[in-house]
Amino acid sequence: MCGIAGIFEVGNSERNAASLRKMMSSIEHRGPDACGVFTDAGVALGHRRLKIIDLSEAGAQPMTFGDFTVVYNGESYNFNDLRRELQGLGHTFVGHSDTEVLLHAYDAWGMEGLERLEGMFAFALWDAGRKKLILVRDRLGIKPLFYHWDNGRLLFGSEIKTILAVAGTDRDVDQQALSEYLWYGNAFEDRTIFRSIRSLLPGHRLILENGRMQIGPWWKVEEWLANGLTGGNREDVADAVREKLDAAVERQLVADVPVCIFLSGGVDSSSIAASAAIASGRSLTSYAVGFDFAGGVNELPRARRVADELGLDHHELHVNGAALQEVVSALVESHDEPFADAANIPLYLLARELSGTVKVALQGDGGDEMFAGYRRYALLRNYRYWKLWPRLFNRALLKFAGSRGRRLARLGVAAGNSDPAMRMALLLTMETLDDPPIRMLGDNARRIIERETDPFRAFRRCADRFAGYDEVQQMLLTDMHLQLPSQFLPKVDRATMAHGLETRVPLLDDRVAALAVTLPSHFKVAHEGKKIALRDACRGRLPDEILDGPKTGFGVPYGEWIRDALHEFARQRILDERFVERFGFDRPRLQRALEEHRTHRRERGFLLWKLLNLSIWSARYLY
């Protein structure tokens, strides 16, 4: 795992080199072990190294082979298979890194060779002979890659801050991204909060040649959907999932440094631990963590039960959430844009606690999206009933049933919406059409954002693209295309890489994901529960109380913080005059929302948490 950055601009080699130094300095945290640069006519490539595979200088980057030079962030899990195939063609290798295999694959097979990589990666390859620069991002968007293109000049890097480090980068806000953030807590597709900076989409590549830039997909999920499991019963499916997961974990254990497991005691991380215990043949180290703000949820006993069952060398960490203001502000710096998934806080604190002692960890992200672990999938399984949800009943719940009734009313309206795009979008936010977040804006600002943006645009595209699938499958595919690369995977990458820690996610391994997305929905969610295929695959390996227990997670009580520990801080930030004027918010409405939330008259936690993060970001990046 590393950090990369680069510039392409013909005729400005000296300026490129100076700019690259600033870019590399901004992401030292991603690769504290080494730093390397490469310059050629019009191109400058930089690399921050976190030594994981081939710790020698033979694995150093930028790496050159013939006319080809690459800076690479991530891991290719099938590199040993490709290496053997290339050796059969006569290729010889200096070291044993996956980066060197990438260069030889391009030499042997051209662009097709790059498409054969399986793993999590983002890289830039300079083909000096053809004067071609190629940027590539992995299929699911596990590793990040951002770029800025302006009048023949390309800036790119693993984090937005690499681009902002170069003077003159436009910091105007993207209105569509802002609209999406106010609804969901993050932007979607290729948008960032900065109008001039884009994220290279998962499964896409950017090619710059002869002064022209082209961006397009090198992979689409339809390739997996066309070659899925065509038959079988639950036992067959369980066997297939078990086989793929075992193979994925085995190849993701490959490293020249110790690999540990983040163990929560839930089905996802426990399934990975079970496969790892079998694949390694030795006692692996696992970590479980307890937080002082877990909202009453304590996963340590469950994690301990799994570790004992599997014979892991288990460690428990206890982390407190002191100095919350500093942690929230630090995470805004890590993301470089407003980001409202508070689950990044415990992950950030865990990574900070282990900083310097652990370099690689396996964890369970992706299991919910691959195998249907969220409540919304169970709701959509019964869509034919929810679409009959009576609006009269909804009004009664809102008026008389308290917070639980309001929540049920929100879910009922969302799950029963006849428009698939709106249905999926509303299931992914606590905001509602009756009380949209843009009501916090003043009249003029609200009219502008209503006229110029559509917060449901990304969901409309997914609804059209996956229209041929049932409601559950449509939601799963949409989550894979929107939620994973825009919310959950950035959360993992920024929170852990802020402390130089690589996280691998075996449940998003290409071969596991290729099977999971094609499984019919009844193998994932049915009357007996969620994640059926994954639970079946682990039956006999893990205790039944783990497999059949309720889904839990770190409860990050940001709503309570805004009422209590963070109230004054949040109030000052949200009502800051510069913030209110910059975005056109209506100050009395903001004051009313803060007071309603503080006095429990109305739950406004999610809205205020988004506004708090937006305000912190604005003060750091806009004025």
N, C-alpha and C positions, 0 to 999 in steps of 0.2 A: 504494500500500500504506500502510496506516495502522493506528491502534489506536482502538477505540471503547469507550465505557462509558456506562452510563445507569442511572437509577433511576425507578421509578414507585411513588409512594405518595401517595395523596390526603391533603391537609391538612397536609403537612409540607415545604413549599417551602423554608424556611430550612435545615432539616436536610438536605434533598436536595442543596442547593447546596454545603453544607460537605462532605458525603460525596463528592460528585462531584469536588471538588478533590483529595481524597486518591486517588481512583480514577485520575484522569488523571495524577497525579504518578507513580504506580506503573508506567505504561507509556510513559514519555517516550521510551524507546529505540525504540519502534515508529514514532514520528513526531516526529523532532527538529526539523522545519522550522517547525511552527506548532501552536498549541493553541486550540481554540474550544469554547464552551459555549452551550447553549440551555436556557432554563427556561420552563415554562408551568405552568398549574395542575396540580400533582401529578406532573409529569414533568420530568426533567433529563437532557439528552443531552450527551455530551462526545466530542471528536474530537482525536486527535493526528495531525498530517499529515506524510506523507512525499511531497513534491511530485514527481509523475511525469507527470501529464497536466493541462494548463492550469495553469501555474505562477503565474498571476496571482491576484488576490484573487477573481476570478470563479469560481475553483475551490475556494475556501475552504469549510470545513465547521465546524459544522453548516450545511446549506444549506436554505433555505426557498423554496418556491414556492406562493403562495396559502395554503391551510390546511395544507400538507404540509411537514414538516421531516424531514431524514434525516441520519444519520451512517453512513458507508459505508466499509468496509474491503475493498479488493480491486480487481478490474478486470472490466468487462463488455466482452468482445471484439467483440460485435456492436453496440456502441452507435452506431457511425456509420450502420449500416443502419437502426436504429430512429430515429435522428435525422432521416434523410431522409424516412422514412415519416411521422413526426410533423410535419415541416415541410409535407408535403403536406396535412396536416389543418389547417394554419393556425397551428401552434405556432411561436413565435419564441424564440431562445435568447440569453442574455447572454454566455456563454462557450462553451467547447468541451469540457467535461468529460463523462465518462460518468455522473457523479453527477447532473448537471442533466438528462440524458436519462432517468435512472431516475425522477425526480420527474414529468417530463412524461408518461412512460409510465403511471405510476399515475393521473395526472389524466385521461388519455385512455381508458385501458382498465381501470382498477381493478386488482384482484388479478391478473387475467389479464395485465396489462402487466408485472407483476413476474415472472411465470412465463416471460416471453419473453426474459429476460436469459440470456445465455450467458457463462460465465466462472468466475472464482474470486471469491467474495464472501461477506461476512456484513454485514448492515446492520440498523439499527433505524429505522423510519419512524413518525413521529407524525402521525396524522390528527386535527388539532385540531377540525375540524367534527364528527366522529363520536366524539371522545374515545377513539380507538382507537390502540393501540400494536402495531406489527407487527414481529416479528423474523424474519429469513429467512437461511438458510444454503444455499450452492451445492449442486449435485447430488451431487458426490463428496466434499464435506467438505474441500476444499483450504484454505479459510480457517476459523479457529476461532471459536466463539461459546459462551460459558458463561453460566449463569444460576443464580440462587438465588431461590426463591419461599417466602415465609413470611408468613402472615396478611395478605394483601393488599399486601405489599411485594415488588417485583421488583427485583433487582439483576442486571446483566448486563455482560459485557465480553469483549474479545478474549483475555484471559488470566485465569486463575484469580485471580491476584494483585489484579486490580481489585476482586473481591468480598471477598477477605480483607482489603483495605485498610479496609473498613467495620467498625467495632467491632461485636461481638455476633454475627458470623457463626459458626455451629456448625462446629467442626473435628473432630467425631467421624469415625472411619474407617469407610468402607463395606466391610463384610466380604466381599461378593461381589467388589468391585474388588480387595481384597487377595488373595483366593484366585486370581483371574485373574493378578494381577501375579506371584505366586510361581511360577505355571506358565509364563507367557509373557513377562514383563517389562513388561507394560502391561495396563490394563483395557480392556474392549470396550464397544461400543454407547454408551449415553449416560452411562455411569458414569465418575466420577472417584474418586480415593482419598478425597475428602471426601463423606460421606453426603449433605450438604445442598446440594452443588453438582453440577449436571448440565451435560453438553455437549448443545447442540441438535444433533440427528442430521442428517447430510447429507440434503439434499432435503426438509427439514422447515421448518415455520414455527411460531412462537408468536404467538398473537393475544390481547391483553388488552383486553377491552371490557366495560363495565358491571360491573366488579369480578370478572369471570370470566376465567380463563385457559384457553385451548384450544391444544393442541399436536397437530400431525398432518402427514402428508406432503403436499407440494405437487407432488412428482414421485416416480416409482418407476422402477426399471430395466426393469420389464416394458414400459414405453412404448418403450424402445429394442429390447427383445427381440422385440416384436411387429412391428417394421418393419425387420428386418434383411435382409442380403443373401440372396436366395433361390436364387441359382444362380451359375454362373461357374466358371472354372478358376483355376489359380494365377496366370496372367498377368492375368486380369481382377481378381483380388483385389489383386495387386501394384499395378496401375494405380489402383484405388480408394483403397488406403492412401496411395500417393504423392500423389494429388490432395488428400486430406483433410489430410495432414500439411503439405504446402506451404501450403495455405490457412490452417491453424492457426498456423503459424510466422509467416506474413505478417501476420496480424492481431495476433499477440502481440508483434510488433516495434514496434507503434504506441506512441510515448511522446514526451514533450517533453524527455527526457534520453537520453543514450546508453544503448543496450542491449548487453550483452556476453553471451558464452556461456561456461559452465563446461564445459570439454571434458576428458573422461577418456580418450578413445580407444576407449571401448566403443561398441557398436552404437547404443545409445539417444542419447547426447549427440552422437555423430557424425552420426546421421541428422538431428537437429535442425540441426546446423551446416551440413549440405549443403543443406537446405531454406532456411536463412537466407541462405546465400551467393547462392542463386538469387533469393530474394525481394528482397533489399536492393539488389542491383546495385552494392554498394560493399564495401570491405574492412571486415569486422567485427572487433572485438576479441575474442579468446578467451583464457581463462586455464586453465592446467593446473597442478596442484599435486603436489609430492612431499613425503612426510612421513618423518620419521626413524623412524617405528614402523610402516611399511607391511608388515611381515612378509615382506619379500623381494619383494613385488609392486611393480613400478615401471612406472606407466602413462605416464610422460612421453614415452618414445620413440613410443608409439602415437599419443598426442595430437599430437605434433609432426608425425608422418607425415600425419595427417588435415588439420592446419592448412596444411601445405605444399601438399597436394593441392587444397585449397579456396581458397588464397590469403588466409588470415586473418592479421590482425595479432596474432600469437601471443606470449603472455607466459608464462613459467614461474616459479612461486613455490616456494620451499623453506621449509617450515615445520617447526619442531621442537616436540616435545611436552614441553618443559620445564615444570616446575611443574604436574605432572599433578593433584596434589591440588586445586589452585585451579581448574583447568579443570573437573574432575568436579563440584566443589561449585558452580561458576558455572552449570553446565548444570542442576543440580537447581533452582537459583533460576529459571532460564529456563522450566522446565516446571511448576514449582510442585507437582509430584508425582513420586514415584519413577518412573524411566523407564530401561529397561535396554538400549536399542539403542545400543551404543557407536559406531555410525557417525555419531552426532551430533557426536562429538569432532572428526574432521577437517573436517567442514562448518563447525562453529563456529570453528575455527582459521582456515580459509580466509576466512570472512566477516570475522573480526577483522582479518586481514591486509589486506583490501581496504576496510575501513571508512573512509568519507570520500572515497574515490576512485571507487567504483562504487555506483550506486543500483538498477539492474535487471539481472538475469541470467536467461538461459534455461538450464534444465538438464533432464536426462533422466529424472527420477523418473516412475514409472508405466509405463514400457515393459515391465518384467518382468510386471506384473499384467495389462496389456492384451494382450500378445502372447506370454505364456507363456515367460518367461526363466529360471525357477527349476528346479532339479533335480526338485523334487517333481512338477512337471507331467509330466516324462518318466517318472518312476516310475509315476504314475497312468495314463499311457497304456498301461502293461503291467500293469494291476491284476489281470487274470485270472491272471497268473503269480504275482504277489506274494501273492495270497490263498492260494496253496498253500504258502507259506513254512513249512518244517517247524520246529516249536518245538525239536526235538532239535538241529537245526543251529544254531539261535539260541543254545542253551545252550553249545554247543561254541565258538562265536565269542566269547561273553562270557568263557569260561574261558581260552581258549588264544590268541586272535588279537590281543591288544593293543588299542590305542586305535582303530585302523582297523576291527578286527573288531567292537568294541563299537558303533562308529558304524553299520556295516553292519547289525548285529543290530537296532539301534534303528530304522533306516529300514525294514528288512524287516517288523518287527512293526507299524510304523505304516502302511505302504503296503498291507499285507495284511489290515488290520482290516476285518471285514465290516460294521461299523457306520460309515456315511459320516461322521457327526458326529465320532466318535472318530478315524477315519482322518485327517480334515482337521486336527483339533486336534493330534494327535500328530506330524504332519508339520511343525508350526509351532513346535515346542519341542524342546529337548534333554532335557527331563525325560521320565521313563517311568513307566508304571503300576507297574512292579516297584519303583521307587525314587522315589516322588512327593516333591516339595519339602516338603510338609507334615510329612514325617518329622523336619524340623528343629524342629518345635514340640513343646512338652511335651504330655503325654497329655491334659490337660484342654483346652488351647487347640486341640489337634488334633481332639478330639471335637466341640467347638463349631463349628469351621469345616467339618468334614465334615457336620454336621447342618444347618447354616444356609446353605451355599453349594453351588454346582455349577460347577466351573471350565470345564465343557464346555457350559454353557447357551447361549451365543451360537452355538456351532457346531451345536447341535441345531436351533435356529431356522432357521439357514441351510440345513441339510440338508433340513428339511421344505419350506422355501420353494423350493429349487432341485432338488427330487427328480426332476424330469422330464428332467434333463440328464445327459450322460455324466460320468464321474468327473473328467476334466480341466476341462470347462466348470463343473462344480459347484464345483471348487476355485477356479477363476478368479473366479467370481461371489462366492464367500465371501471371498476375499482383497480384492476390491473393496469389500465391505461391512464387513469387520472390520479387516484389516491396514492398508489405505490410510489410513482416517480415524483409526485408533487408534494407529498406530505410525509409518508412513513419512512421512505428511504433517505430523503434529506435529513430527517430527524436523526436517524442512526449515524449517517456519515458525519454530520457536523458535530454532534455531541461527543462522539468518540474520537474523531480525528483532531479535535481541539486539543487532545492530550496524547496524540501520536499513538493511537490504538486502532488496529485493523479489526473490523468485525466482518465475519463471513456468515452468509445466510443460506444454509443448505436447502431449506424448503423452497428457495427460489433458484436453486440449481437448474440449469437449462433442461436437464433430462427429467427432473421431478416436475418442473412446471409444465413441460410439454405433455406429460401424462395427465397432470391434475386438471388443466384447462379443458381437456376433452372429455373428462368423465361426466356422464349425465348427472343432472342435479340431484337425482334421488340417491346417488351414491355419496352425496355430500351432506344433504340436509333432508330429514324426513321426520315422521312423528316421534321417532326415538331419539332425536337430537341432531346436533350439528357435528361437522367434521367426521362423518361416519367412516369414510374410507381410511383416514389417518388413524382413528381410534382402533378400527379393525386391524390395521397393519401392525399395531403395537400391542395387541391383545396377547397376553402370555409373557411379554417382555417387561411390562410395567404393571404396577398394582392397579386393581380395578378401581380403587377409590381415587386414583389420579386420573384415569381415563374417563371415569363416569362422574367425576366431581364437577361442580359448577365452574363456569369460566370466571376467573378473577383477573385482576390487573392492578397495577399501582394506581391508587386513587389520588390524583393530584388535586387538592381542594383549592383551586385558584379562586373559586367563588367565595370561600370562607376567608381566604387571604385578603381579598379586596374589601371585605367587611371589617377585617381586623388588622392583621399584621402589616398589610400593604395599603390600608385604606388611605392614609394621608398621602403616601407616595403616589398612589393611583390618582387620587383627586388632583394633586398638583400637576401631574403629567397630563391628565385628560383635559383639564381646564386651562392648561397653559395657553396664553394669548396667541403665541406664534403658531401653535398647533391648530387651534380653533380657526384662525384666519387662513392658514395655509391650505386647509382642506375644505373650508366653508362650512364647518359644523355649526349647529345652533347651540350656543352656550346654555341657555335655560333648559333645553331638552337633555343635554349631557348632565347638568346638575340634577335634574329630576330623576334620571336613570340611576345615578349614583345614590341618591337618597332612597329611592324605591328598593334598591338592592340592599343597602345598609340596614334598612328597617324591616326587611323580609316581606315587604308588601308585594314585591314582584321579583322573580329570579332574573337577574341581568348579568350573571357571572360571565357567560361566554362572550357576550357583546362587550362588556367592560374589559375583559382580558384582551380581546382583539384591539380595542382602542388604546389600552395601556402599551401594548407592544408596538403599535403603530406610532405612538407618540415618542417612545424611547428611540425608535429607529429614526424618526424625523429629526429629532434633536441631534443625533449623531451624524446623519448623512445629508440632511437638506439645509440646515442653517446653524 
